[in-house]
Amino acid sequence: MFYVLGIDVGSSACKTILVNDMGKIVAKATKEYDFIVPKPGWTESDPKVWWDATVDTVKKTLEKAAIKPEEIAAIGVTGQMHTLVPLDKNKKVVRNAIMWNDNRVGKQCDEVHKKVGGKDKLIDYVANTALPGYTIGKILWVKEIEPENYEKIDKFIMAKDYIRYKLTGEIVTDVSDASGTCLYDVEKNKWSDELINLLEIKRSIFPDVIESSEISGHLTSEAASILGLKEGTPVVGGAGDVLAQAVGTGATEEGIAMLVIGTAGIASVALSKFGRNPGGSLQLFRGGVPGEWNIFGCTLAAGGSFKWLRDSFGLEEKIIANLSGEDAYNILVNEAMQAEVGANGLLFTPYIVGERCPYTDPNAKGAFVGINAMHDKKEFVRAVLEGIVFSLKDALKLIETLGVSLAQVRVSGGGAINPKWRQIQADILGTEVVTVSYSGEGGSYGAAILAGVGAGFWPSVKEATKKLLKIETRTVPTVENTKKYERIYGIYRDIYPALKEINDKISLI
């Protein structure tokens, strides 16, 4: 039997899994780490921390599995997207990596839109608008604010690509992470030289780009010695975490959506044909399947809103959880189910840290609307759960404007755990909601699948997902509830425009 490794370099932890050629996870390990906050709103990381965590988790995974190095057929990598890792001509890190969730580059993003002639024109170039999370603003920020560091940059890459470099010595990225820079022509599958020249960015600093399932290099003798692996082991292109997770949940066929409720919420669908990004509110990237795309919307505080509720108003539930061993979130979901569908007219907008989709608005605010004297805690909890799903429905509705017809939603993350919350999701979305095997592993399982395709275990990404991913639970919508939620959703859609002017004023206080 042969195996593949999937390595996921996240924002706050590295996870490594070992998967056999039948798709079964046989061992895994996780190592947490901190990132750096030099100023409010800034987030940075020392890439050495990622590499140290990779070494630690790979070694621990191999120890647990007790297999021979030559049994590892390939390695796949994934990780946080958009994070800028600048390297000098000696391949040393020029400065700390600027992470995806860093908010310093709003000015640079505005200047990009102004230079190209507006957001619609930028969509013409790269199918996306310049969001502050993207790499484009980070490069321009370094160019403007740290010109001495900009001059040192010989190549830039993203987080998973730094691990690839440490494994293979190769400087390369894949199509999904290239898409996430907002400098890549997603339709034509190449760097947008016209945009790069217009923004006066050095063309020489851009890495080569490969497909996600393509072999990108081989393990060096130094890396093999450090990790306890065999020199020459292939390392596959991999994908950014969202696209790897789409592979890992089997959202590689049109009509199947992936819904991730983590801190943020992601609604993603595969596209076999290129379509224009509606208003730039979505993110349209090349994905794990060669020649195809993924379009997805990101809401900033999906599970984050539930965590806020738990931490701010769930002290009693946390105490009960500590005493009983039950999860506080499950206790809150059970309370929510005691309230009627629609929380007795109480609605919640989950914009507690601003919003990205469908409204790109940092001034957006969370709100409870419709409070009356009859409402108690159970209605507030249910309103939060429903509001989170309404926000993800917004993203799916935008995706459907591209002619996509959804037959099934595959859920992962915290929102997939509790069957009662899955029922709320099915009822609001009006679509079957399923969970599949290994969907809780995040992008690491997708990275392992891509490695397996690169190693020849499976002939294609789509065939691999069909073979390996088995449906574990099915939740069908309750027709009566779906009809009621459709009416409530129409009211929910009215809240943001009604409060926008007020929220803009609040932001000035």
Phi, psi and omega per residue, in radians:
M1 nan 2.477 3.103
F2 -2.021 2.881 -3.001
Y3 -2.393 2.813 2.971
V4 -2.254 2.637 3.058
L5 -1.803 2.414 2.992
G6 -2.057 2.114 -3.090
I7 -1.993 2.190 -3.116
D8 -2.067 1.930 -3.129
V9 -1.656 1.586 -3.092
G10 -1.464 -3.065 -3.122
S11 -1.228 -0.589 -3.055
S12 -2.287 0.100 3.118
A13 -2.852 2.669 3.009
C14 -1.941 2.335 3.141
K15 -2.176 2.298 3.083
T16 -2.140 2.320 3.071
I17 -2.183 2.635 3.073
L18 -1.984 2.167 -3.057
V19 -2.130 2.354 3.119
N20 -1.496 3.070 -3.031
D21 -1.298 0.029 2.991
M22 -1.764 0.013 3.101
G23 1.555 0.108 -3.115
K24 -1.533 2.365 3.039
I25 -1.363 2.139 -3.096
V26 -1.878 -0.273 3.090
A27 -2.896 2.705 3.097
K28 -2.789 2.816 3.118
A29 -2.697 2.621 -3.136
T30 -2.306 2.464 3.089
K31 -2.284 2.098 3.131
E32 -1.500 2.727 3.059
Y33 -2.677 2.911 -3.141
D34 -1.767 2.707 2.932
F35 -1.869 3.052 -2.996
I36 -1.863 2.389 3.089
V37 -2.111 1.518 -3.089
P38 -1.162 -0.589 3.123
K39 -2.533 2.794 3.089
P40 -0.977 2.285 3.134
G41 1.523 -0.147 3.112
W42 -1.745 2.435 3.011
T43 -2.382 2.228 -3.122
E44 -2.323 2.910 3.101
S45 -2.605 2.578 3.039
D46 -1.570 1.977 -3.088
P47 -0.977 -0.408 3.086
K48 -1.038 -0.579 3.119
V49 -1.096 -0.685 3.116
W50 -1.119 -0.757 -3.103
W51 -1.165 -0.756 3.108
D52 -1.034 -0.700 3.133
A53 -1.218 -0.617 3.078
T54 -1.093 -0.826 3.119
V55 -1.023 -0.802 -3.113
D56 -1.070 -0.839 -3.058
T57 -1.278 -0.608 3.092
V58 -1.132 -0.801 3.141
K59 -1.067 -0.774 -3.125
K60 -1.153 -0.673 3.120
T61 -1.112 -0.772 3.135
L62 -1.156 -0.642 3.095
E63 -1.088 -0.750 -3.133
K64 -1.135 -0.647 -3.066
A65 -1.430 -0.479 -3.130
A66 0.933 0.945 3.111
I67 -2.018 2.921 -3.129
K68 -1.477 2.542 -3.135
P69 -0.945 -0.651 -3.092
E70 -1.246 -0.144 3.092
E71 -1.435 -0.180 3.066
I72 -1.436 1.984 -3.061
A73 -1.508 -0.473 -3.120
A74 -2.938 2.849 3.119
I75 -2.176 2.345 3.049
G76 -2.016 2.568 -3.100
V77 -2.223 2.531 3.010
T78 -2.556 3.045 3.130
G79 2.970 3.128 3.120
Q80 -0.918 2.385 -3.112
M81 -1.569 2.843 2.970
H82 1.293 -0.288 -3.069
T83 -1.112 2.241 -3.085
L84 -1.540 2.091 3.042
V85 -2.027 1.798 -3.113
P86 -1.582 2.295 -3.127
L87 -2.060 2.532 3.076
D88 -1.563 -3.048 -3.052
K89 -1.150 -0.322 3.068
N90 -1.665 0.157 3.126
K91 1.153 0.468 3.021
K92 -1.637 2.571 -3.138
V93 -1.201 2.184 -3.082
V94 -1.251 -0.754 3.131
R95 -2.647 2.968 3.076
N96 -0.931 2.548 3.056
A97 -1.126 2.423 3.050
I98 -1.685 2.096 -2.920
M99 -1.436 2.923 -3.092
W100 -1.069 -0.572 -3.062
N101 -1.663 0.282 3.075
D102 -1.358 2.366 -3.029
N103 -1.962 0.399 -3.060
R104 -1.406 -0.208 -2.854
V105 -1.854 0.380 3.122
G106 -0.993 -0.725 3.141
K107 -1.077 -0.775 -3.126
Q108 -1.137 -0.668 3.115
C109 -1.144 -0.711 3.086
D110 -1.074 -0.695 -3.141
E111 -1.165 -0.604 3.074
V112 -1.058 -0.854 -3.126
H113 -1.070 -0.682 -3.141
K114 -1.162 -0.753 -3.096
K115 -1.135 -0.669 -3.066
V116 -1.493 -0.201 3.135
G117 1.745 0.453 3.065
G118 1.941 2.894 -3.087
K119 -1.109 -0.674 -3.141
D120 -1.086 -0.625 3.122
K121 -1.209 -0.658 3.104
L122 -1.133 -0.637 3.060
I123 -1.051 -0.636 3.085
D124 -1.059 -0.654 -3.123
Y125 -1.289 -0.880 -2.914
V126 -2.321 0.138 3.075
A127 1.262 0.067 -3.105
N128 -2.468 2.842 2.996
T129 -1.747 2.881 -3.042
A130 -1.471 1.602 3.047
L131 -1.396 2.626 -3.120
P132 -1.027 -0.425 3.137
G133 -1.278 -0.400 -3.024
Y134 -1.223 2.810 -3.075
T135 -1.219 -0.488 -3.054
I136 -0.960 -0.810 -3.126
G137 -1.185 -0.584 -3.141
K138 -1.170 -0.732 3.102
I139 -1.083 -0.789 -3.121
L140 -1.185 -0.565 3.082
W141 -1.124 -0.821 3.110
V142 -1.066 -0.719 3.131
K143 -1.055 -0.721 -3.081
E144 -1.434 -0.767 -2.982
I145 -1.652 -0.552 -3.123
E146 -2.204 1.093 -3.052
P147 -1.020 -0.512 3.126
E148 -1.168 -0.614 3.067
N149 -1.298 -0.654 3.116
Y150 -1.040 -0.717 -3.136
E151 -1.148 -0.443 -3.140
K152 -1.386 -0.315 -3.023
I153 -1.210 2.144 3.042
D154 -1.735 -0.619 3.057
K155 -2.638 2.617 2.952
F156 -2.074 2.600 3.091
I157 -2.491 3.121 3.109
M158 -1.868 3.133 -2.937
A159 -1.007 -0.923 -3.101
K160 -1.111 -0.516 -3.110
D161 -1.244 -0.467 3.048
Y162 -1.169 -0.710 3.075
I163 -1.129 -0.687 3.072
R164 -1.015 -0.780 3.124
Y165 -1.042 -0.760 -3.138
K166 -1.150 -0.506 3.137
L167 -1.401 -0.685 -2.933
T168 -2.113 -0.328 -3.010
G169 1.423 0.022 -3.102
E170 -1.652 2.453 3.070
I171 -1.854 1.802 -3.072
V172 -2.747 2.691 3.017
T173 -2.221 3.060 3.121
D174 -1.889 3.021 -3.033
V175 -1.096 -0.568 -3.097
S176 -1.264 -0.803 3.118
D177 -1.211 -0.560 3.029
A178 -1.092 -0.736 3.109
S179 -1.026 -0.650 -3.081
G180 -1.324 0.004 3.051
T181 -1.421 -0.380 -2.998
C182 1.203 0.421 3.066
L183 -2.196 0.188 -3.030
Y184 -2.014 2.251 3.091
D185 -1.291 1.718 -3.010
V186 -1.174 -0.545 -3.140
E187 -1.275 -0.803 -3.060
K188 -1.572 -0.120 3.063
N189 1.101 0.921 3.096
K190 -2.814 2.794 3.044
W191 -1.025 2.466 3.139
S192 -1.479 1.533 -3.090
D193 -1.052 -0.605 3.135
E194 -1.084 -0.788 3.126
L195 -1.192 -0.752 3.141
I196 -1.032 -0.751 3.118
N197 -1.174 -0.697 3.138
L198 -1.071 -0.668 -3.125
L199 -1.509 -0.037 3.100
E200 0.995 0.836 3.037
I201 -1.724 2.441 3.140
K202 -1.055 2.081 -3.125
R203 -1.164 -0.457 -3.062
S204 -1.196 -0.290 -3.057
I205 -1.480 -0.077 -3.072
F206 -1.468 2.307 -3.135
P207 -1.352 2.830 2.981
D208 -1.168 2.731 -3.067
V209 -2.170 2.367 3.117
I210 -2.256 2.976 3.064
E211 -1.319 2.757 -3.029
S212 -1.145 -0.520 -3.111
S213 -1.750 0.178 -3.118
E214 -1.549 2.483 3.084
I215 -1.217 2.217 -3.048
S216 -1.789 -0.259 -3.102
G217 2.964 -3.052 -3.105
H218 -2.325 2.640 -3.060
L219 -1.073 2.228 3.119
T220 -1.308 2.870 3.116
S221 -1.113 -0.634 -3.141
E222 -1.147 -0.845 -3.134
A223 -1.138 -0.692 3.127
A224 -1.057 -0.719 3.138
S225 -1.139 -0.727 -3.116
I226 -1.160 -0.717 -3.018
L227 -1.569 -0.287 -3.058
G228 1.388 0.534 3.134
L229 -1.978 3.115 -3.100
K230 -1.587 2.288 3.059
E231 -1.008 2.432 3.124
G232 1.581 -0.057 3.093
T233 -1.031 2.257 -3.118
P234 -1.137 2.475 3.014
V235 -2.038 2.153 -3.016
V236 -1.604 2.730 -3.044
G237 -0.885 -0.805 3.138
G238 1.337 -2.954 -3.090
A239 -2.723 2.774 2.991
G240 -1.028 2.746 -2.934
D241 -1.016 -0.702 -3.130
V242 -1.129 -0.745 -3.114
L243 -1.262 -0.611 3.061
A244 -1.144 -0.666 3.125
Q245 -1.190 -0.593 3.057
A246 -1.066 -0.707 3.055
V247 -1.126 -0.788 -3.063
G248 -1.204 -0.249 3.060
T249 -1.868 -0.050 3.125
G250 1.416 0.302 3.090
A251 -1.460 1.021 -3.097
T252 -2.004 0.015 3.106
E253 -2.009 2.458 3.078
E254 -1.059 2.484 -3.119
G255 1.672 -0.224 3.080
I256 -1.933 2.085 3.129
A257 -1.766 2.578 2.984
M258 -1.819 2.284 3.083
L259 -2.106 2.069 3.134
V260 -1.999 2.109 3.042
I261 -1.945 1.549 2.988
G262 -1.870 -2.541 3.033
T263 -0.989 -0.886 2.962
A264 -1.608 3.013 3.064
G265 -2.103 2.429 -3.120
I266 -2.273 2.287 3.014
A267 -2.069 2.079 -3.001
S268 -2.310 2.478 3.117
V269 -2.420 2.480 3.084
A270 -1.402 2.561 3.096
L271 -2.228 2.238 3.071
S272 -1.539 -0.307 3.093
K273 -2.151 2.482 3.134
F274 -1.219 2.378 3.064
G275 -2.382 2.643 -3.087
R276 -1.222 2.353 3.121
N277 -1.148 2.007 -3.057
P278 -1.178 1.803 3.096
G279 1.267 0.009 -3.130
G280 1.322 0.157 -3.141
S281 -1.341 -0.383 3.106
L282 -1.714 3.049 3.088
Q283 -2.068 2.106 -3.072
L284 -1.996 1.881 -3.026
F285 -2.192 2.718 2.835
R286 -1.117 2.598 -3.056
G287 -2.191 -2.772 -3.050
G288 -1.308 -0.283 3.136
V289 -1.725 2.065 -3.117
P290 -0.967 2.360 3.100
G291 1.430 0.061 -3.135
E292 -2.214 3.087 -3.046
W293 -2.279 2.896 2.922
N294 -2.231 2.354 3.042
I295 -2.043 2.315 -3.084
F296 -2.580 2.706 3.062
G297 -2.009 2.514 -3.119
C298 -2.116 2.081 2.992
T299 -1.716 2.414 -2.884
L300 -1.392 -0.422 -3.055
A301 -2.418 1.177 3.073
A302 -1.405 -1.497 3.028
G303 -1.025 -0.459 3.099
G304 -1.065 -0.604 3.090
S305 -1.208 -0.667 3.114
F306 -1.174 -0.693 3.097
K307 -1.106 -0.742 3.098
W308 -1.016 -0.776 3.128
L309 -1.076 -0.808 -3.130
R310 -1.061 -0.819 -3.051
D311 -1.278 -0.532 -3.084
S312 -1.546 -0.614 -3.020
F313 -2.265 0.103 -3.062
G314 -1.923 0.552 -3.132
L315 -1.037 -0.751 -3.138
E316 -1.063 -0.765 -3.136
E317 -1.153 -0.623 3.120
K318 -1.179 -0.660 3.100
I319 -1.145 -0.793 3.115
I320 -1.068 -0.719 3.138
A321 -1.079 -0.726 3.135
N322 -1.132 -0.601 -3.107
L323 -1.408 -0.588 -3.015
S324 -1.749 -0.334 -3.061
G325 1.483 -0.040 3.100
E326 -1.417 2.699 -3.135
D327 -1.334 2.352 -3.112
A328 -1.090 -0.603 3.108
Y329 -1.090 -0.735 3.124
N330 -1.106 -0.661 3.104
I331 -1.092 -0.739 3.128
L332 -1.158 -0.707 3.100
V333 -1.072 -0.736 3.110
N334 -1.069 -0.666 3.074
E335 -1.112 -0.751 -3.117
A336 -1.052 -0.614 -3.093
M337 -1.226 -0.220 3.055
Q338 -1.368 -0.257 3.079
A339 -1.583 2.712 -3.120
E340 -1.333 2.833 3.078
V341 -0.969 2.252 -3.099
G342 1.558 0.089 3.042
A343 0.914 0.642 3.086
N344 0.964 0.731 3.050
G345 1.473 0.175 3.111
L346 -1.717 2.220 -3.131
L347 -2.079 2.640 -3.121
F348 -2.333 2.313 2.995
T349 -1.819 2.169 -2.999
P350 -1.537 0.792 -3.077
Y351 -1.712 0.812 -2.978
I352 -1.327 -0.202 3.038
V353 -2.239 0.591 -3.000
G354 1.417 -3.012 -3.135
E355 -2.566 2.747 3.126
R356 -2.036 -0.693 -3.094
C357 -2.469 2.299 0.088
P358 -1.484 -0.039 -3.130
Y359 -1.946 2.059 3.066
T360 -1.508 1.536 -2.960
D361 -2.562 1.808 3.113
P362 -1.182 -0.291 -3.139
N363 -1.570 -0.073 3.115
A364 -1.050 2.541 -3.071
K365 -2.228 2.613 2.990
G366 -1.221 2.629 -3.125
A367 -2.700 2.454 2.880
F368 -1.730 2.206 -3.095
V369 -2.156 2.306 3.081
G370 1.743 0.314 -3.104
I371 -1.107 2.307 2.985
N372 -2.354 3.052 -3.008
A373 -1.184 -0.250 -3.134
M374 -1.443 -0.287 -3.056
H375 -1.345 2.375 2.990
D376 -2.222 -2.886 -2.965
K377 -1.032 -0.684 -3.066
K378 -1.068 -0.640 3.097
E379 -1.182 -0.671 3.131
F380 -1.135 -0.706 3.117
V381 -1.141 -0.790 -3.120
R382 -1.126 -0.682 3.128
A383 -1.066 -0.659 3.109
V384 -1.146 -0.826 3.131
L385 -1.048 -0.772 -3.136
E386 -1.178 -0.714 -3.134
G387 -1.086 -0.659 3.089
I388 -1.047 -0.793 -3.107
V389 -1.249 -0.619 3.053
F390 -1.019 -0.712 -3.119
S391 -1.145 -0.633 3.099
L392 -1.300 -0.531 3.038
K393 -1.116 -0.639 3.052
D394 -0.949 -0.811 -3.132
A395 -1.126 -0.754 3.139
L396 -1.140 -0.634 3.095
K397 -1.095 -0.707 3.070
L398 -1.077 -0.771 3.138
I399 -1.062 -0.654 -3.116
E400 -1.147 -0.350 3.102
T401 -1.163 -0.250 3.086
L402 -1.504 0.139 3.122
G403 1.585 0.194 3.135
V404 -1.419 2.309 3.067
S405 -1.964 2.057 -3.032
L406 -1.546 2.226 3.106
A407 -1.859 -0.395 -3.048
Q408 -2.745 2.525 3.050
V409 -2.056 2.211 3.095
R410 -1.813 2.107 -3.016
V411 -1.836 2.561 3.039
S412 -2.576 3.093 -3.060
G413 1.436 -2.929 -3.077
G414 -1.057 -0.525 -3.124
G415 -1.256 -0.156 -3.120
A416 -1.615 -0.225 -2.943
I417 -1.306 -0.805 -3.009
N418 -1.640 2.146 -3.099
P419 -1.098 -0.487 -3.136
K420 -1.249 -0.650 3.073
W421 -1.259 -0.598 3.056
R422 -1.057 -0.604 3.113
Q423 -1.153 -0.725 3.083
I424 -1.037 -0.745 3.136
Q425 -1.090 -0.816 3.136
A426 -1.074 -0.740 -3.109
D427 -1.153 -0.751 -3.126
I428 -1.229 -0.721 -3.097
L429 -1.393 -0.352 -3.122
G430 1.159 0.496 -3.045
T431 -2.444 2.601 3.056
E432 -1.028 2.322 3.105
V433 -1.974 2.206 -3.111
V434 -2.231 2.753 2.917
T435 -2.009 2.592 3.138
V436 -2.141 2.828 3.138
S437 -1.000 2.393 3.054
Y438 1.205 0.174 -3.126
S439 -1.149 -0.336 3.108
G440 -1.370 -0.056 -3.092
E441 -1.496 -0.016 3.124
G442 1.167 -2.564 -3.076
G443 -1.276 -0.299 -3.051
S444 -1.085 -0.647 3.133
Y445 -1.235 -0.647 3.051
G446 -1.085 -0.700 3.094
A447 -1.097 -0.658 3.116
A448 -1.168 -0.695 3.092
I449 -1.076 -0.794 3.132
L450 -1.073 -0.670 3.087
A451 -1.129 -0.700 -3.142
G452 -1.138 -0.644 3.075
V453 -1.154 -0.761 3.103
G454 -1.082 -0.586 -3.133
A455 -1.428 -0.158 3.133
G456 1.586 0.146 3.078
F457 -1.059 -0.752 -3.080
W458 -2.281 2.527 -3.017
P459 -1.252 -0.421 -3.135
S460 -2.731 2.870 3.133
V461 -1.113 -0.790 -3.106
K462 -1.111 -0.734 3.129
E463 -1.163 -0.612 3.108
A464 -1.123 -0.793 -3.104
T465 -1.162 -0.645 3.104
K466 -1.122 -0.660 -3.086
K467 -1.339 -0.687 -2.940
L468 -1.609 -0.583 -2.974
L469 -1.633 1.942 -3.138
K470 -1.773 2.415 3.107
I471 -1.243 2.210 -3.107
E472 -1.737 -0.674 3.106
T473 -2.393 2.591 3.041
R474 -2.214 2.316 3.087
T475 -2.222 2.019 -3.114
V476 -1.718 2.558 -3.124
P477 -1.189 2.565 3.012
T478 -1.518 2.039 -2.973
V479 -0.949 -0.806 -3.108
E480 -1.070 -0.750 3.137
N481 -1.157 -0.702 -3.137
T482 -1.076 -0.724 3.117
K483 -1.088 -0.732 3.129
K484 -1.167 -0.716 -3.141
Y485 -1.138 -0.559 3.096
E486 -1.051 -0.733 3.110
R487 -1.157 -0.741 -3.123
I488 -1.181 -0.659 3.136
Y489 -1.056 -0.643 3.088
G490 -1.064 -0.682 3.090
I491 -1.212 -0.755 3.105
Y492 -0.949 -0.724 -3.119
R493 -1.120 -0.380 -3.137
D494 -1.439 -0.276 -2.992
I495 -1.205 -0.850 -3.067
Y496 -1.014 -0.923 -3.139
P497 -1.098 -0.561 3.140
A498 -1.175 -0.558 -3.071
L499 -1.770 -0.060 -3.015
K500 -1.001 -0.852 -3.108
E501 -1.086 -0.703 3.125
I502 -1.123 -0.770 -3.132
N503 -1.140 -0.627 3.073
D504 -1.089 -0.695 3.109
K505 -1.172 -0.729 3.117
I506 -1.050 -0.650 -3.113
S507 -1.137 -0.290 -3.139
L508 -1.598 -0.135 -3.107
I509 -1.221 nan nan
